Amino acid sequence: MLLTRDEMAFDFRGAKFDRVKDRDLLAWIASQFLYGEVTGIQVGHWILHAPDVESAKFLARQCIEELQHVDVFMEFFKWLGARPVKVHPVVRMLSRESADWEEHCALEMAQGEGFVLMIFYAIIACIDDEKLAKRMDAAARQEEGHVEFGEQQTMKALARSPRLRKRLLGLHLLSLWVIKRFEKWIGKRVDQGHPVMRMIPEYLKTIIATTDLRLRRMGMTSKPLAEYGRVQTFGLITGALVRKGLRKLAFWRWFGRKRLTHTYMHDAYLAEVMKLAEVTNAAGIPVIKAA
């Protein structure tokens, strides 16, 4: 990843959730996670649209890992002695499937999985059960791989097409705006004297600062987000939504879209085989011709 675990850490100063007293709160938090992990299998859609075979193989592994994370949260609910509840509309909105490969990697993988990862770290730090914490830590390490994949793919996309930067940055800013409003909604509904929940405003600042740093390291922005004024931020968000809408209306894009089934013959994954075939042909060794 572009950020270390230490850079993404938050010090809860020993504050812990109480499994009995906080059962309903923890069940609500875990339910939001559960929905996110289930929607994680959306990566299956992107396997066909992956730019190369190696990316497709990664997504196939990720699909399995996301389903394994569902099992982790099933164990979490059993530990609580609680049942899942309905997901909040904001989480549903933030988990919606992206419009294209670049958006998927930047918004769902680098940023979205980055948010999830930081909350994983927080839960691990704030639950008092070593066995469950170890299970969640293993899942968090898999999430780290998902974030890294999104970061690398986003940087490749920006290198290929720098003009993507404005659209993707605008969508990032929109997500952060929504998260800030969500935090205020949560703040009005939880006990502000709770040892963990009273730190949420400070914790959110850490999440935003971490996201800010990731965006700069990916080359999405050359300056801190705090330096974007309201007008500039509004312009970026509005522009991103307009571009996103126009891309959905541009139905002719689908005719030119290349899928993995169209590109695999020119993929680096097959380069060794292709090179071997060239050497074989040059040596005059008979090769079975395709029918």
N, C-alpha and C positions, 0 to 999 in steps of 0.2 A: 504493500500500500504506500501511497504518497505521504501518509501520516503514520506515526508510530502509535502503539496502544497507549503509551504515556501521554502523547499529545492529545489523545481523545478521552483521557480519563477525567473523572470528576471526583473530588474528595467529599464523600458524604459524612465524614468525620465520625464514623462508627455508627451512624443511625441505621436502624433495622426495621423491617416490617414485622408485625406480629401475625403469625399464621392464623390465629383464632380471631383476634380483634379486627384484623384487616382483611378477613376472608372476602367480603364483598368487593372491596377496593382491588385486591389482587386478582380476583376473578374477572373484574372489568378490564384491568390492564392486560391480563393474559388473553382475553377474548379479542382484543384489538390485534395482538400478536398473531393469534390463531388465524384470523382472517387474512392477515398479511402473508403468512406462510402458505396458506391455501392458494392465494392469488399468485404466489411465487411460481406455481406450475405454469403460469402464462409464458414462461421462458420456452416451453415446448413449442409455442407458436413461432418463436424467433429462430428455432433450429433451421427451418427451411430458408429463412431469410438471412442467415449468417453469411458474412462475407467470405469465409473460408472454412475448410473442414475442421481445422483445429478449434475454431470458435464454436462450431456445431458440437464437437465432442465435449467441450467445456460446458455448454448449455445442457447437454444430455445428463452430465454428472450433476449439474446444479439442480435439475429437475428432481432427481432422486434425493439430493440433500434437503431440498425444501420439504419433501414429503417426510423425511426423517425428522425434520424440525417440528412437523405436526405431531409426531409421536412424542417428542420432548414436551410439548405443551399439554398433551393428553396426560402425561405423567405429572405435570405441574398441577392440573386440575384434580387428579387423584390425591396428590399430596395435600391440596387445600380441602378436599372433601366438598368441592363446589362444581357447578356446571357452567358451561359457557353462556354468555349473554349476547345480545344483538350488537353488532359492530356499529360504531358511531359513523354518521354520514361523512364526516371529514376524513376519516381513515379510508372509507370506501372511495372517496374522491381521489385521495392521494395515491391509491393503489390501482387506479384505472390503467388499462393497457395503453401503451404509447402509440403514437402515430407512425413512427418509423424506427429503423435500427439505431440511428444516432440518438434519438430522443430516449429510446429504451436504455441504452448504455449510460447516458448522462443522467437522466432523471430517475429511472428505476434502480439502476445498478450502483453508480457512483454516489448519488445523493440519497436515494431512498434506502438502499441497503446500509448506507453510512448512518442514517438516522436509527435504523433498526439495531445496528451494531452497538451504538452508544447506549441504547436502552437495554440491550443485552448486558452490557458491562454494568449498568446501574442495578439491574435486578440481581445479578450475580453478587454484587457488593452488598446488597441490602436484604438478602434472604438468609435465614439462619439454618441452612441445611446443606451440609458439605457434599453429600451425594448428588443432590439435585443441582447444586452449583457447578459441580464437575460436568454433569451432562450438558448444562447450558453453556459452559465454557467451551466444550467441544463443538457445539453448534455455532458459537461465536467465531471460532477459528475458521469454520467453513464460510461464514458470512464475510470474514476478512478477505477470503479469496474472491468472493463475488464482487466486493467493493473494488478490489485491485483490477479485476477484469474490466469493470465499468470504467475505471480511470484510464486504463491503457487504451481501450477502444475509443473513448472520447477524445483522447489526445491524438490518436491516429486520424479520427474523423476531422478534427480541427486542422490538422496538418494538411489533409487532402482538400478541405474546403473551409477556409477561414471565415467565410460569410455565415457559416452555421452559428458562429459565436453569439450573435445578437439574439437569435431565436432561442437558443438553449439557455442563455443567461437570463432572458426574460422569464422563461418558464421556471427556472430556479428561484428567481425573486418572487414569483407568484406563490410557489410552494412555501417559501419562508414566511411570506405575509399570512398565508392561511394557518401555518403552525403557530405563529404569534397569537392570532385570534383564538385558536384552539386552546392555547395555554391559559388565556384569560377566562375562557369558558370553564376549564377544569378548576382554575383557582377559586371561582365562585362557588364550587360545589364540593370542595374537600375541606377537611379540618386544617386550618392554617397553623394549628398547634402541633400537628403530626410531625414527628422527628424527621421523616423523609420528605413528605409533601410540602413542608414549608420552605424547602430548598429549591422547589421547582423553578421559580423565576431565575434564580442564579444558575441553575442547571441548564435552562433554556439558552441563557446567554453563552454558555460553554458550547452547546450544540451549534448555535449560529456562528460563533467564532471558529469552530472547527470546520464547518461548511465553507465559511469564507476562505479559510486557509487552503482547503482542498480545491476550491474553484481557482484560486490564484496559481496553485501548483500544477493544475491541469492546463493552465493557459487560457481559462475562460474569461478572466478579467485581470487587468494589470494593476488594479488598485483595490484597496479594501472596500467592502460593500457600504460601509458607513460614509464613504466619500461620495456615494451616489445621492444626489438630492432627490426630493420627492418628485419633481417634474421629470427628471431623467429616469427614475425608477418606474414611474407611471408610463412613460413613453416606451421603455423596454418591455414592460409587461403587456401593454396594449399591442405593440408591434408584434410580439411573439404570438399572442392570441389570434391576431389577424392573419399572420403567416400560417399558423396552424390550421385555421379555418379554410384558407385558400388551398392548402395542400389536400384537405379532405375533399374539396370541391373539384380539384384537378384530377378527375377520374382517368384521364389519359395517362397519368403517371403509372398506372398499374400495367399498361401494355409494355412499358419500357423497363419495368422493374426486373432485375435479374435475381433469380433464386439460386440456391446451392446446386440444384439439379442442372442449371445452365452453366455454372461457373467451375464445377469441380474438376473438369478436364484440364483447366489452366491453373489449378491450385498448387501452391508450394508443397502441399502434402504429397502430391504425386510426382514431384520433381525428380526424386531418386529413381523411380520406376521409369519415367520418361527418358532419363539420362542413360539408364541401363539399356533400354530398348535401342537408343541411338548407337551406342557402342556395339551392340549385338548386330545391328544392321550393317554397320561399317565393317565389321569383321566377316560379313558374308554368311553369317549363321542363319539358317532357315528360320523364319518366324511364321507362326500360324496366322493366316490372314482372317480378319473378321468377315463373317458371312455378309 
